[in-house]
Amino acid sequence: MAACSHALVSVQPPILDDVTEALGYSLAPTTMPTGFEFDRYEVFDIGSEIIPTIAYKRIQNAEYQQIIFSYPVNLPSYTNSVYTLENLVLKWQAPDDASVRVEVNGKESYIVYGGWSVKSMRELLNPNPDFLATYVPEWNYDAYRNIFFDHELPSGEIVSMMIRALSNPSEWITNEELVAIAESLVYTPAT
């Protein structure tokens, strides 16, 4: 899964007041691929957790590319637990070759190539348990590229994170670049 490498450049972290207010801190990158600009952020309150997402975008050769940061997220403890949907009769698991172990700031992390196809996700809505027990889902390796990693806050608290590159990422970002972006995060505390 070779990728076209683009230069990484230093960027000014955006001001994420709502994130900082909701969590008591925010995390944002100081390194991004050339041409990416801050797009937007949202804070989702799902009852038991508050999860911010921070999006960057660029238009490259008429293609809309995006990098999204989310935290805190649940990290996999091993390769095949990454995309297990526990509530199904059949447990769907990512193919073994869909992930690779990497290090972010010296800690074990995972890069996952792709996700379930749109067709497979639609099939999840099928109410027939016999169908789901026999259905073979399709994995789309080019849908996106995720890096799952832990980030240690100055307090020692560990925050699990995901960075997702969208729109045929194998053509425009490498694993090494994703690691560099993950390692560039800067912490902003609430004042």
N, CA, C and O of each residue as an XYZ file, in Angstrom:
764
protein
N       0.827     -1.174      0.000
C       0.000      0.000      0.000
C       0.875      1.242      0.000
O       0.913      1.991      0.976
N       1.553      1.443     -1.068
C       2.450      2.585     -1.179
C       1.648      3.869     -1.304
O       0.525      3.891     -1.808
N       2.265      4.926     -0.829
C       1.572      6.217     -0.881
C       2.501      7.261     -1.448
O       3.721      7.171     -1.313
N       1.912      8.247     -2.080
C       2.636      9.407     -2.548
C       2.959     10.265     -1.344
O       2.050     10.723     -0.652
N       4.204     10.487     -1.085
C       4.578     11.288      0.070
C       4.578     12.763     -0.297
O       5.162     13.157     -1.307
N       3.923     13.577      0.523
C       3.926     15.025      0.375
C       4.659     15.595      1.566
O       4.718     14.965      2.622
N       5.203     16.747      1.412
C       5.923     17.377      2.506
C       4.983     17.691      3.657
O       3.830     18.074      3.461
N       5.504     17.517      4.854
C       4.775     17.932      6.040
C       5.264     19.322      6.408
O       6.448     19.630      6.265
N       4.356     20.156      6.879
C       4.708     21.525      7.240
C       4.170     21.827      8.641
O       3.240     21.172      9.113
N       4.756     22.806      9.285
C       4.279     23.263     10.583
C       3.010     24.080     10.394
O       2.905     24.874      9.459
N       2.050     23.881     11.288
C       0.800     24.634     11.256
C       0.518     25.177     12.649
O       0.957     24.617     13.654
N      -0.214     26.266     12.687
C      -0.640     26.848     13.949
C      -1.873     26.088     14.433
O      -2.849     25.976     13.692
N      -1.852     25.563     15.660
C      -3.046     24.868     16.149
C      -4.230     25.829     16.241
O      -4.067     26.979     16.649
N      -5.410     25.365     15.867
C      -6.593     26.230     15.959
C      -7.008     26.435     17.414
O      -6.635     25.660     18.295
N      -7.772     27.471     17.646
C      -8.349     27.704     18.968
C      -9.615     26.858     19.067
O     -10.532     27.006     18.259
N      -9.660     25.986     20.046
C     -10.754     25.026     20.192
C     -11.457     25.258     21.531
O     -11.500     24.366     22.377
N     -12.007     26.458     21.719
C     -12.590     26.852     23.004
C     -13.642     25.875     23.526
O     -13.635     25.544     24.712
N     -14.538     25.412     22.672
C     -15.599     24.505     23.124
C     -15.027     23.170     23.590
O     -15.526     22.583     24.550
N     -13.984     22.687     22.917
C     -13.330     21.442     23.317
C     -12.654     21.637     24.662
O     -12.822     20.827     25.574
N     -11.882     22.723     24.785
C     -11.165     23.000     26.028
C     -12.135     23.155     27.190
O     -11.864     22.686     28.295
N     -13.257     23.806     26.947
C     -14.272     23.982     27.991
C     -14.905     22.642     28.379
O     -15.118     22.376     29.562
N     -15.200     21.810     27.400
C     -15.878     20.541     27.653
C     -14.980     19.518     28.352
O     -15.431     18.808     29.250
N     -13.704     19.441     27.941
C     -12.801     18.423     28.476
C     -11.816     18.957     29.519
O     -11.237     18.185     30.282
N     -11.629     20.282     29.548
C     -10.606     20.863     30.411
C      -9.271     21.000     29.703
O      -8.295     21.469     30.288
N      -9.231     20.592     28.453
C      -8.026     20.689     27.627
C      -8.430     20.469     26.177
O      -9.552     20.048     25.893
N      -7.514     20.755     25.268
C      -7.693     20.357     23.869
C      -6.350     19.886     23.338
O      -5.299     20.241     23.871
N      -6.396     19.089     22.289
C      -5.215     18.587     21.595
C      -5.385     18.907     20.124
O      -6.451     18.683     19.550
N      -4.328     19.432     19.511
C      -4.382     19.764     18.086
C      -2.990     19.579     17.488
O      -1.991     19.705     18.196
N      -2.916     19.282     16.194
C      -1.620     19.040     15.564
C      -0.854     20.329     15.281
O      -1.436     21.401     15.114
N       0.457     20.189     15.232
C       1.321     21.290     14.799
C       2.029     20.932     13.496
O       2.842     21.704     12.989
N       1.712     19.750     12.959
C       2.268     19.291     11.684
C       1.144     18.708     10.849
O       0.335     17.920     11.339
N       1.100     19.103      9.577
C       0.105     18.572      8.637
C       0.753     18.480      7.253
O       1.780     19.113      7.008
N       0.156     17.690      6.344
C       0.646     17.685      4.963
C       0.425     19.059      4.323
O      -0.507     19.776      4.689
N       1.266     19.415      3.390
C       1.166     20.687      2.674
C      -0.233     20.875      2.102
O      -0.817     19.952      1.534
N      -0.758     22.085      2.260
C      -2.040     22.434      1.655
C      -3.251     22.177      2.525
O      -4.346     22.630      2.191
N      -3.092     21.455      3.645
C      -4.233     21.222      4.520
C      -4.473     22.442      5.381
O      -3.538     23.077      5.867
N      -5.763     22.762      5.562
C      -6.131     23.884      6.415
C      -7.219     23.438      7.385
O      -8.001     22.533      7.092
N      -7.253     24.084      8.536
C      -8.281     23.802      9.525
C      -9.647     24.060      8.902
O      -9.852     25.090      8.260
N     -10.575     23.137      9.085
C     -11.909     23.256      8.502
C     -12.946     23.582      9.587
O     -13.618     24.612      9.519
N     -13.069     22.698     10.584
C     -14.093     22.893     11.614
C     -13.833     21.916     12.753
O     -13.005     21.010     12.658
N     -14.582     22.139     13.839
C     -14.587     21.158     14.910
C     -15.973     21.082     15.517
O     -16.767     22.019     15.429
N     -16.248     19.929     16.144
C     -17.531     19.704     16.800
C     -17.272     18.981     18.110
O     -16.283     18.261     18.245
N     -18.157     19.171     19.067
C     -18.078     18.467     20.339
C     -19.360     17.655     20.479
O     -20.456     18.214     20.520
N     -19.216     16.335     20.554
C     -20.362     15.437     20.681
C     -20.478     14.979     22.125
O     -19.521     14.442     22.684
N     -21.632     15.184     22.730
C     -21.917     14.712     24.075
C     -22.820     13.496     23.920
O     -24.004     13.626     23.609
N     -22.246     12.301     24.140
C     -23.017     11.072     23.944
C     -23.471     10.483     25.277
O     -23.669      9.274     25.398
N     -23.631     11.344     26.264
C     -24.116     10.905     27.570
C     -22.994     10.549     28.511
O     -22.708     11.287     29.454
N     -22.348      9.407     28.261
C     -21.269      8.968     29.138
C     -19.918      9.568     28.755
O     -18.970      9.522     29.540
N     -19.832     10.126     27.561
C     -18.560     10.677     27.085
C     -18.784     11.945     26.269
O     -19.845     12.168     25.686
N     -17.751     12.750     26.255
C     -17.703     13.912     25.366
C     -16.578     13.635     24.385
O     -15.437     13.405     24.785
N     -16.904     13.659     23.092
C     -15.908     13.336     22.067
C     -15.831     14.481     21.064
O     -16.781     14.719     20.318
N     -14.700     15.192     21.041
C     -14.528     16.216     20.009
C     -13.978     15.606     18.721
O     -13.241     14.621     18.753
N     -14.345     16.201     17.599
C     -13.719     15.875     16.316
C     -13.220     17.188     15.712
O     -13.898     18.215     15.747
N     -12.026     17.116     15.165
C     -11.373     18.286     14.576
C     -11.023     17.915     13.140
O     -10.351     16.910     12.910
N     -11.469     18.710     12.174
C     -11.296     18.366     10.762
C     -10.406     19.372     10.042
O     -10.503     20.581     10.250
N      -9.546     18.841      9.199
C      -8.707     19.615      8.283
C      -9.042     19.161      6.875
O      -9.465     18.022      6.680
N      -8.861     20.040      5.881
C      -9.202     19.667      4.505
C      -8.220     20.295      3.517
O      -7.502     21.249      3.817
N      -8.230     19.710      2.335
C      -7.571     20.327      1.183
C      -8.203     19.762     -0.075
O      -8.745     18.657     -0.083
N      -8.118     20.558     -1.148
C      -8.533     20.110     -2.478
C      -7.251     19.841     -3.250
O      -6.420     20.733     -3.420
N      -7.097     18.613     -3.714
C      -5.892     18.208     -4.438
C      -6.337     17.504     -5.711
O      -7.001     16.469     -5.647
N      -5.977     18.057     -6.869
C      -6.378     17.460     -8.157
C      -7.885     17.232     -8.203
O      -8.344     16.161     -8.601
N      -8.649     18.235     -7.795
C     -10.120     18.232     -7.792
C     -10.702     17.201     -6.826
O     -11.889     16.887     -6.914
N      -9.903     16.673     -5.917
C     -10.388     15.711     -4.938
C     -10.359     16.339     -3.550
O      -9.360     16.936     -3.148
N     -11.462     16.199     -2.824
C     -11.579     16.710     -1.466
C     -10.952     15.695     -0.524
O     -11.431     14.566     -0.419
N      -9.886     16.087      0.160
C      -9.206     15.208      1.104
C      -9.405     15.761      2.509
O      -9.502     16.972      2.703
N      -9.465     14.859      3.486
C      -9.758     15.282      4.841
C      -8.948     14.471      5.843
O      -8.689     13.285      5.636
N      -8.553     15.124      6.931
C      -7.935     14.463      8.079
C      -8.759     14.870      9.297
O      -8.963     16.056      9.558
N      -9.233     13.856     10.043
C     -10.103     14.102     11.188
C      -9.460     13.522     12.450
O      -8.988     12.385     12.452
N      -9.450     14.306     13.506
C      -8.943     13.889     14.812
C     -10.135     13.646     15.728
O     -11.058     14.460     15.767
N     -10.128     12.538     16.465
C     -11.182     12.250     17.445
C     -10.539     11.735     18.724
O      -9.587     10.956     18.687
N     -11.071     12.181     19.851
C     -10.607     11.677     21.148
C     -11.624     12.031     22.211
O     -12.350     13.011     22.043
N     -11.709     11.282     23.299
C     -11.096      9.958     23.484
C     -11.876      8.887     22.726
O     -13.093      8.991     22.571
N     -11.183      7.875     22.263
C     -11.801      6.741     21.558
C     -11.278      5.453     22.172
O     -10.229      5.456     22.817
N     -11.987      4.365     21.981
C     -11.526      3.069     22.475
C     -10.483      2.506     21.527
O     -10.712      2.418     20.321
N      -9.336      2.126     22.074
C      -8.264      1.569     21.260
C      -8.319      0.050     21.257
O      -8.764     -0.567     22.225
N      -7.862     -0.551     20.158
C      -7.806     -2.013     20.116
C      -6.643     -2.520     20.965
O      -5.611     -1.856     21.068
N      -6.809     -3.696     21.573
C      -5.704     -4.286     22.315
C      -4.907     -5.227     21.423
O      -3.771     -5.579     21.743
N      -5.494     -5.632     20.313
C      -4.788     -6.423     19.314
C      -5.488     -6.230     17.977
O      -6.602     -5.710     17.914
N      -4.831     -6.648     16.928
C      -5.259     -6.345     15.573
C      -6.727     -6.614     15.295
O      -7.427     -5.715     14.829
N      -7.213     -7.802     15.560
C      -8.559     -8.156     15.121
C      -9.671     -7.621     16.002
O     -10.840     -7.880     15.716
N      -9.363     -6.893     17.051
C     -10.447     -6.325     17.856
C     -10.829     -4.941     17.352
O     -11.759     -4.329     17.876
N     -10.127     -4.443     16.344
C     -10.330     -3.076     15.897
C     -11.760     -2.822     15.432
O     -12.357     -1.823     15.832
N     -12.317     -3.680     14.614
C     -13.657     -3.448     14.070
C     -14.590     -4.617     14.358
O     -15.200     -5.158     13.436
N     -14.708     -5.008     15.596
C     -15.621     -6.071     15.963
C     -16.942     -5.444     16.383
O     -16.971     -4.569     17.249
N     -18.017     -5.881     15.780
C     -19.341     -5.393     16.133
C     -19.988     -6.465     16.997
O     -20.543     -7.435     16.480
N     -19.917     -6.291     18.317
C     -20.285     -7.333     19.271
C     -21.753     -7.739     19.217
O     -22.073     -8.872     19.576
N     -22.661     -6.862     18.784
C     -24.087     -7.158     18.864
C     -24.614     -7.997     17.710
O     -25.824     -8.207     17.626
N     -23.787     -8.470     16.846
C     -24.244     -9.289     15.721
C     -24.081    -10.766     16.044
O     -23.234    -11.155     16.848
N     -24.917    -11.586     15.395
C     -24.771    -13.028     15.525
C     -23.377    -13.413     15.006
O     -22.686    -14.233     15.610
N     -22.991    -12.831     13.920
C     -21.665    -13.059     13.344
C     -20.782    -11.879     13.725
O     -21.156    -10.733     13.476
N     -19.638    -12.126     14.314
C     -18.716    -11.032     14.628
C     -17.923    -10.709     13.367
O     -17.224    -11.557     12.813
N     -18.051     -9.468     12.932
C     -17.287     -9.008     11.789
C     -15.941     -8.535     12.308
O     -15.877     -7.771     13.271
N     -14.892     -8.975     11.691
C     -13.562     -8.555     12.102
C     -12.790     -8.053     10.891
O     -12.968     -8.527      9.768
N     -11.932     -7.084     11.156
C     -11.081     -6.571     10.083
C     -10.168     -7.690      9.603
O      -9.723     -8.513     10.402
N      -9.885     -7.726      8.307
C      -8.924     -8.715      7.819
C      -7.569     -8.503      8.498
O      -7.201     -7.377      8.835
N      -6.839     -9.592      8.693
C      -5.540     -9.489      9.365
C      -4.582     -8.524      8.670
O      -3.771     -7.873      9.327
N      -4.675     -8.431      7.345
C      -3.750     -7.541      6.624
C      -4.242     -6.095      6.552
O      -3.652     -5.276      5.848
N      -5.320     -5.778      7.276
C      -5.852     -4.409      7.252
C      -5.213     -3.516      8.310
O      -5.517     -2.324      8.369
N      -4.341     -4.062      9.141
C      -3.720     -3.219     10.165
C      -2.249     -3.565     10.326
O      -1.792     -4.661     10.002
N      -1.537     -2.581     10.840
C      -0.111     -2.733     11.085
C       0.220     -2.014     12.391
O      -0.330     -0.951     12.681
N       1.113     -2.597     13.167
C       1.566     -1.963     14.399
C       2.652     -0.938     14.078
O       3.537     -1.180     13.258
N       2.560      0.194     14.734
C       3.566      1.252     14.609
C       3.815      1.801     16.016
O       3.154      1.388     16.969
N       4.760      2.726     16.147
C       5.003      3.396     17.416
C       4.728      4.873     17.276
O       5.144      5.508     16.308
N       4.017      5.418     18.257
C       3.793      6.856     18.365
C       4.364      7.269     19.718
O       3.900      6.813     20.763
N       5.357      8.120     19.690
C       6.051      8.540     20.923
C       6.500      7.345     21.748
O       6.394      7.344     22.974
N       7.005      6.322     21.054
C       7.545      5.144     21.727
C       6.515      4.160     22.240
O       6.885      3.178     22.883
N       5.220      4.387     21.977
C       4.167      3.493     22.458
C       3.537      2.740     21.295
O       3.392      3.279     20.198
N       3.165      1.484     21.546
C       2.530      0.668     20.518
C       1.223      1.301     20.070
O       0.395      1.699     20.889
N       1.052      1.386     18.770
C      -0.116      1.999     18.150
C      -0.482      1.172     16.927
O       0.251      0.254     16.558
N      -1.614      1.489     16.292
C      -2.077      0.732     15.122
C      -2.502      1.658     14.002
O      -3.132      2.692     14.227
N      -2.147      1.270     12.798
C      -2.706      1.907     11.608
C      -3.628      0.873     10.974
O      -3.250     -0.282     10.776
N      -4.843      1.311     10.660
C      -5.830      0.420     10.045
C      -6.166      0.977      8.672
O      -6.519      2.148      8.531
N      -6.050      0.119      7.656
C      -6.359      0.489      6.283
C      -7.811      0.152      5.985
O      -8.175     -1.023      5.952
N      -8.642      1.156      5.768
C      -9.994      0.942      5.279
C     -11.035      0.661      6.330
O     -10.847      0.919      7.519
N     -12.147      0.120      5.851
C     -13.290     -0.191      6.692
C     -14.310     -0.976      5.884
O     -14.089     -1.305      4.719
N     -15.425     -1.265      6.526
C     -16.461     -2.023      5.833
C     -17.018     -1.216      4.667
O     -17.152      0.005      4.743
N     -17.340     -1.925      3.586
C     -17.895     -1.262      2.409
C     -19.253     -0.653      2.749
O     -19.902     -1.049      3.717
N     -19.663      0.304      1.947
C     -20.972      0.937      2.135
C     -22.067     -0.123      2.044
O     -23.015     -0.108      2.830
N     -21.939     -1.031      1.097
C     -22.925     -2.104      0.936
C     -23.005     -2.949      2.205
O     -24.102     -3.273      2.660
N     -21.869     -3.307      2.779
C     -21.863     -4.115      3.994
C     -22.507     -3.370      5.156
O     -23.245     -3.966      5.940
N     -22.238     -2.086      5.273
C     -22.838     -1.305      6.355
C     -24.363     -1.231      6.194
O     -25.096     -1.250      7.183
N     -24.835     -1.147      4.945
C     -26.284     -1.166      4.705
C     -26.882     -2.501      5.146
O     -27.993     -2.547      5.675
N     -26.142     -3.580      4.924
C     -26.647     -4.914      5.280
C     -26.811     -5.072      6.782
O     -27.575     -5.930      7.225
N     -26.111     -4.266      7.581
C     -26.284     -4.313      9.031
C     -27.719     -3.990      9.442
O     -28.166     -4.386     10.519
N     -28.438     -3.273      8.582
C     -29.821     -2.896      8.875
C     -30.802     -4.034      8.622
O     -31.974     -3.940      8.985
N     -30.325     -5.105      8.001
C     -31.187     -6.246      7.715
C     -31.592     -6.901      9.044
O     -30.725     -7.356      9.790
N     -32.892     -6.955      9.348
C     -33.337     -7.481     10.650
C     -33.303     -9.010     10.755
O     -33.566     -9.554     11.828
N     -32.988     -9.701      9.676
C     -33.014    -11.160      9.666
C     -31.704    -11.711     10.248
O     -30.661    -11.592      9.605
N     -31.730    -12.318     11.461
C     -30.497    -12.835     12.061
C     -29.864    -13.956     11.245
O     -28.644    -14.117     11.263
N     -30.689    -14.745     10.518
C     -30.126    -15.803      9.675
C     -29.295    -15.202      8.552
O     -28.241    -15.727      8.196
N     -29.780    -14.094      7.996
C     -29.022    -13.423      6.934
C     -27.676    -12.944      7.475
O     -26.633    -13.186      6.869
N     -27.711    -12.255      8.635
C     -26.472    -11.726      9.191
C     -25.499    -12.828      9.592
O     -24.285    -12.629      9.545
N     -26.020    -13.983      9.983
C     -25.155    -15.091     10.375
C     -24.404    -15.674      9.193
O     -23.337    -16.263      9.366
N     -24.951    -15.517      7.985
C     -24.309    -16.110      6.813
C     -23.695    -15.069      5.878
O     -22.905    -15.416      5.000
N     -24.046    -13.809      6.058
C     -23.555    -12.756      5.165
C     -22.043    -12.564      5.335
O     -21.545    -12.508      6.460
N     -21.327    -12.464      4.233
C     -19.887    -12.218      4.273
C     -19.653    -10.745      3.922
O     -19.828    -10.347      2.771
N     -19.260     -9.942      4.906
C     -19.070     -8.515      4.652
C     -17.839     -8.248      3.794
O     -16.913     -9.057      3.726
N     -17.858     -7.083      3.137
C     -16.757     -6.684      2.246
C     -15.939     -5.583      2.915
O     -16.495     -4.626      3.454
N     -14.633     -5.726      2.875
C     -13.725     -4.732      3.438
C     -13.210     -3.843      2.308
O     -12.753     -4.349      1.284
N     -13.280     -2.532      2.484
C     -12.782     -1.582      1.488
C     -11.480     -0.975      2.014
O     -11.511     -0.099      2.879
N     -10.351     -1.429      1.502
C      -9.030     -0.990      1.974
C      -8.757      0.484      1.676
O      -7.949      1.110      2.361
N      -9.416      1.041      0.670
C      -9.136      2.419      0.261
C     -10.083      3.448      0.867
O      -9.955      4.635      0.569
N     -11.018      3.038      1.698
C     -12.000      3.974      2.242
C     -11.333      5.058      3.077
O     -11.624      6.242      2.909
N     -10.443      4.660      3.971
C      -9.718      5.617      4.787
C      -8.541      4.911      5.442
O      -8.395      3.693      5.342
N      -7.712      5.687      6.107
C      -6.583      5.156      6.864
C      -6.636      5.786      8.246
O      -6.626      7.009      8.386
N      -6.693      4.939      9.260
C      -6.769      5.402     10.644
C      -5.469      5.094     11.376
O      -4.808      4.094     11.094
N      -5.112      5.957     12.310
C      -4.077      5.615     13.271
C      -4.707      5.734     14.647
O      -5.275      6.770     14.993
N      -4.600      4.655     15.438
C      -5.111      4.603     16.806
C      -3.909      4.645     17.727
O      -2.977      3.859     17.560
N      -3.912      5.560     18.710
C      -2.758      5.694     19.602
C      -3.176      6.329     20.917
O      -4.249      6.922     21.027
N      -2.308      6.193     21.909
C      -2.504      6.835     23.203
C      -1.630      8.074     23.275
O      -0.479      8.068     22.837
N      -2.196      9.144     23.838
C      -1.443     10.388     24.052
C      -1.451     10.675     25.551
O      -2.505     10.665     26.187
N      -0.264     10.933     26.112
C      -0.167     11.213     27.537
C      -0.227     12.709     27.785
O       0.562     13.475     27.231
N      -1.173     13.117     28.624
C      -1.306     14.521     29.005
C      -0.250     14.862     30.059
O       0.287     13.955     30.696
N       0.059     16.140     30.257
C       1.037     16.526     31.280
C       0.704     15.988     32.674
O       1.610     15.786     33.483
N      -0.577     15.753     32.967
C      -1.007     15.221     34.274
C      -0.696     13.738     34.416
O      -0.799     13.185     35.511
N      -0.312     13.084     33.306
C      -0.086     11.644     33.301
C      -1.291     10.864     32.800
O      -1.189      9.667     32.529
N      -2.442     11.541     32.673
C      -3.648     10.894     32.141
C      -3.398     10.476     30.691
O      -2.776     11.205     29.920
N      -3.891      9.299     30.341
C      -3.749      8.785     28.976
C      -5.058      9.015     28.229
O      -6.132      8.655     28.713
N      -4.960      9.616     27.053
C      -6.116      9.861     26.188
C      -5.942      9.022     24.927
O      -4.934      9.150     24.233
N      -6.908      8.172     24.628
C      -6.885      7.363     23.410
C      -7.408      8.198     22.251
O      -8.420      8.889     22.376
N      -6.711      8.129     21.125
C      -7.025      8.992     19.987
C      -7.099      8.208     18.688
O      -6.578      7.100     18.568
N      -7.768      8.824     17.718
C      -7.794      8.313     16.355
C      -7.623      9.490     15.408
O      -8.239     10.542     15.579
N      -6.775      9.293     14.410
C      -6.676     10.239     13.297
C      -7.089      9.462     12.056
O      -6.580      8.371     11.798
N      -8.017     10.029     11.291
C      -8.531      9.363     10.090
C      -8.250     10.217      8.865
O      -8.625     11.389      8.817
N      -7.589      9.627      7.873
C      -7.385     10.260      6.570
C      -8.411      9.674      5.613
O      -8.525      8.455      5.487
N      -9.172     10.558      4.928
C     -10.270     10.152      4.053
C      -9.985     10.461      2.587
O      -9.168     11.327      2.273
N     -10.652      9.761      1.714
C     -10.615      9.958      0.259
C      -9.338      9.393     -0.352
O      -8.398     10.129     -0.655
N      -9.321      8.078     -0.525
C      -8.193      7.365     -1.135
C      -6.861      7.743     -0.497
O      -5.950      8.171     -1.206
N      -6.720      7.599      0.816
C      -5.514      8.045      1.497
C      -4.235      7.332      1.059
O      -3.142      7.881      1.200
N      -4.361      6.112      0.529
C      -3.147      5.408      0.096
C      -2.442      6.162     -1.023
O      -1.263      5.924     -1.287
N      -3.160      7.076     -1.686
C      -2.563      7.859     -2.766
C      -1.884      9.132     -2.285
O      -1.148      9.753     -3.052
N      -2.110      9.548     -1.021
C      -1.581     10.855     -0.631
C      -0.984     10.962      0.767
O      -0.475     12.022      1.132
N      -1.033      9.879      1.566
C      -0.404      9.956      2.890
C       0.218      8.608      3.241
O      -0.337      7.552      2.936
N       1.373      8.663      3.885
C       2.080      7.444      4.284
C       1.854      7.177      5.771
O       1.395      8.047      6.511
N       2.182      5.966      6.186
C       2.107      5.626      7.607
C       3.035      6.532      8.416
O       2.667      6.999      9.494
N       4.231      6.776      7.897
C       5.203      7.623      8.592
C       4.672      9.040      8.780
O       4.925      9.668      9.808
N       3.941      9.541      7.798
C       3.358     10.877      7.911
C       2.252     10.911      8.965
O       2.136     11.880      9.715
N       1.443      9.856      9.019
C       0.416      9.788     10.059
C       1.052      9.759     11.448
O       0.567     10.417     12.369
N       2.123      9.008     11.597
C       2.830      8.959     12.880
C       3.374     10.339     13.236
O       3.252     10.775     14.380
N       3.973     11.030     12.263
C       4.523     12.369     12.514
C       3.426     13.346     12.945
O       3.643     14.163     13.840
N       2.265     13.268     12.320
C       1.139     14.133     12.704
C       0.714     13.808     14.137
O       0.501     14.715     14.941
N       0.591     12.522     14.456
C       0.199     12.101     15.808
C       1.208     12.595     16.848
O       0.822     13.006     17.942
N       2.478     12.554     16.514
C       3.518     12.971     17.463
C       3.621     14.489     17.597
O       4.322     14.987     18.477
N       2.929     15.222     16.732
C       3.026     16.689     16.764
C       1.961     17.359     17.630
O       1.930     18.586     17.729
N       1.091     16.569     18.256
C      -0.012     17.159     19.012
C       0.473     18.058     20.129
O       1.450     17.761     20.817
N      -0.231     19.164     20.293
C       0.078     20.110     21.363
C      -1.135     20.186     22.296
O      -2.286     20.169     21.860
N      -0.832     20.270     23.589
C      -1.830     20.298     24.652
C      -2.116     21.749     25.032
O      -1.199     22.536     25.267
N      -3.412     22.088     25.088
C      -3.831     23.405     25.548
C      -4.765     23.202     26.732
O      -5.852     22.649     26.568
N      -4.356     23.645     27.941
C      -5.214     23.463     29.111
C      -6.275     24.566     29.185
O      -6.138     25.628     28.578
N      -7.328     24.283     29.940
C      -8.328     25.316     30.225
C      -7.681     26.337     31.153
O      -6.848     25.993     31.993
N      -8.075     27.591     30.989
C      -7.480     28.634     31.840
C      -8.418     29.054     32.940
O      -8.076     29.921     33.745
